[in-house]
Amino acid sequence: MSERINRLRAAGYVAALCLSATAASAGDSRLLNACFSQGTLAGVPGEEAAQKGNHTFDAPIKLNGFTQSSPVPDELRGAIRRVTLPPGEKKIALTFDLCEQRGEIAGYDGRIFDYLRQQGVKATFFAGGKWMVSHPARIQQLMADPLFEIGNHTETHANLRLLQPAAVQQQVLAPQKAYEAARAQLSSQQCVAEIPDTMGSIPEQPKLFRFPYGACNDASMKAVNDAGMLAIQWDVATGDPDPHTSAARIAQAMVLEAKPGSIIVNHANGRGWHTFEALMIAIPKLKAKGYEFVTVSELMTMGKPVITAECYDRKPGDTNRYDSLSALQHPLNASAKRNTKIALAPSSSQKPLSKAKTAKKASAKPVTTEH
């Protein structure tokens, strides 16, 4: 009986995701067009560059008056890597991280957003709470755009495996609060007054979450799922945060590794060094192969999610490297340090890779440096 109840709860949760994806499905651009001109939406040269040493938005986001959503059903708990679709369905989800740490203001790569809009390509953006606060106009534009949806990427891109419970809660809930505030600000604008029904298509809180560095543990996963968010990983990592990874190689990862139901991870905060150029190569090729781009929420309604208990990039245990402070400060660089032996502090659940296996893995595929 309890198993049947869990299945029903999971189905209800996915149905709620379907409702949140309605605007994107219907293509209702009234809110976007009413509130933002094409010139306002357009990317600004140089806006993608991070402002290092800027502490303007470093103060923690206050959670006063915040109420989190209902917990995720048992059957949807864990790391969602992809979705198994019915035969013949060729849907994939492009995702982009918008992370921002303390002591900086990360960028906004407008070329990416301009190109996705030009091509009519749907995408999901995992935004940090601090990034939302420092980019108020941009986050409202993304909310209003029926092509896009917003997920949670923690407050300041912290490795949740290393934090105490109170700090984990702050990292997990702060973006929910920041999103609520941005949504309320958008709702109060005069441009919404004549079309108030359009605000109903924007979820009150994000329903999706992505762990920084792709690293989690049982406690942080529970915190995310208890806060009402699905933990979204990926099955295609392009390595775009590595400045030595070329546009051609990023595009190759997307085109050759994607399969029906795939979730692809990239970056749009200026740390996807050649992502824009790669998208211009990959998107036409993926369309030619018959793929259709959907949001993660839409993808979840189309099949059965593939869920694992452990978070990882390409194989179980590979994100444990980020438990080392040195790895957080100097992420593994696939191209520049391919033949360099890097000392990392292994987790108790993972033995260090042998030198031969490390070299083999690095030469086979690009290794992501940040998520």
PyMOL commands that set and color helices and strands:
alter all, ss='L'
color gray80, all
select helices_A, chain A and resi 2-20+22-26+30-35+38-41+74-76+110-119+129-134+136-144+160-162+165-187+190-193+196-201+212-214+218-226+247-257+275-288+296-300+318-323+325-329+355-364
alter helices_A, ss='H'
color red, helices_A
select strands_A, chain A and resi 51-52+79-84+91-98+104-105+123-127+148-152+208-209+230-232+236-237+263-267+292-293+304-308
alter strands_A, ss='S'
color yellow, strands_A
deselect
rebuild
show_as cartoon
